[in-house]
Amino acid sequence: MTDLRTVISERSAELPTLSDPPDADTLLRLLRLLYQTGREDLPLGRLFEGHVDALQIVCRFGTADQRRRLTDVVAGGGALGVWNASLAGEPLRLMDSRLRGGKSFASGAGILSHALVTADCDGDSQLVLLDLERTPPSIDRSFWQVVGMQRSETHVVRWDDASIEDGDLIGEPGVYAREPWFSGGALRFAAVQAGGIAALVDGTRDHLVSTRRAADPHQAGRLAALYGLAEAAAGAVRTAATGWFVDKDARLPLVAAARAAVYDAGGRALSLAQEAVGVQALFVGHPLAATITDLAVYLRQPGPDAQRMMVGAAVAAGDLDPSL
């Protein structure tokens, strides 16, 4: 558990900034770091992306003192995450400086040092940055029974009358869903997923070369197709990053287009990798097995149809136009 926290902390030193990237070059540097992390280890990439998300939110909406404390947390080896998914029947509520209820899909539970959560407060959503040593949740590990991304430790967490201090509250109620950052932040996990597609290329190539099957014309064709899919995914992320600072109207449609491109490329790449390697790729000890199952789970982000609808509407309105 602590090993992943250590790696997240060490990788924080490579971040170009803790706050929102101010220009396209800085944004691309961040996305390339996320891409490379996903290419190396998808569960780590998932947790590191959540760490970056939390850092940016606190820097964006927090006070000067909260930003200073955040810098100290990062320098001290802390690892953060964002836990937003509601827990059915047990919503997280903040009343009279006490926190009660839970969150689902809490990635990094038991690993992170701090979690940024959304809590119902007087009919609105309040961001709360929790020091998990001071306000530890109970962790229900029975929830995360999936074929991939096991090491992301994505569990159900609950608090029962935890005491919250005024300095734990980040921003005004309702800021978490403020655009363009809420939807635009999806570009970060798309970069991690695109790295996972590149990892499929790496693993398939290594297997075919080591088994002396890479020269087979059918296998060479599969490698070519895998490369094309990985490039399409990475290219869509690059295009969205570059366009973020060019046209405000195109920002979110470009992110949606990147999500859709990565989703489509990832599904096809998973199929090709398994065709190329065969049943060996599904043996637990095979290097590709974890990449295949991790990516299959991680690609299942909510609302893929809604992303395509947004892209289609932007094309119809003339906000998105293909170019070279």
Protein Blocks (a to p, Z undefined) as FASTA:
>chain_A
ZZmmmmmmmmmmmpgbfbdcfbfklmmmmmmmmmmmmmmommlmmmmmmmmmmmmmmmmm
mcfklmmmmmmmmmnopacdddfbdcehiaccdeehiaedddehiehihkambdcdddde
ehiacdddddfklmccdddfklmccfbhklnopacdddehiacdfklpgcjehklmpcfk
lmmmmmmmmmmmmmmmmmmmmmmmmmmmmnopmmpmklmmmmmmmmmmmmmmmmmmmmmm
mmmmmmmmlmmmmmmmmmmmmmmmmmmmmmmmmmmnommlmgfklmklmmmmmmmmmmmp
ghklmmmmmmmmmmmnopaccdZZ
